[in-house]
Amino acid sequence: MYKKGLLYALMGTVALVMFMSAGQVMGQDEDYPQEPIIFTKPVKAVIFDHKSHIDNGLDCDSCHDDPFEMAAGTAEENADFNMKSLYQGKYCGTCHDGESAFASNTRCTLCHIGVKGYNRLMGTSGEGEGHH
């Protein structure tokens, strides 16, 4: 009886290790930022969610260090971080070209949440920000 219980425990441990390893290989480990990134430059606001990209089979190396550095805020520091560059295949446009993933000039509101969306996300009214 003891040997049978030990065998089941060992099989369970092996199965758990295999499941966890498979999750990491498939990009499902959770060693990526869980909170969305909210770009506020050049426009307010564009949202990026690592999880949706991981769920679509990408891993960190798919985007880091090219086309994005592995440091928050660095893309926004570049003068060419804009839609024109995306349309030319830089940044998000590396994959969002209409072939690898939906084109950067389609499904705009999937990423662009605007000032009102940003304020809702931040839990603020946005008053005094100078919009009409």
C-alpha angles and dihedrals in degrees: 000000000000092000091051092052091047090050091052091048091050092048090049092051092049091048091050093049091048091049093049092047091049090051091053093046091050091051095254099121112114099231091119130086109285096198118074119254112240115204113204097176134104085008134006112271140009120155127210124190119197092197095063090052093046089048088055091059102266124131132200093272090058091075106010128107091001124064090005130032115232093248126091116247099016096110091054090056091064117094090219096055094118142103093272089062092047090053087052092055101263128129110348088359089071087082102009092077100119092260108059092030137347112306120264091240094058134068090022097172091057088076105012107074095165130210094303092050090047091051091049091049092049093043094239132126094225093225115157094028092112101247124142 
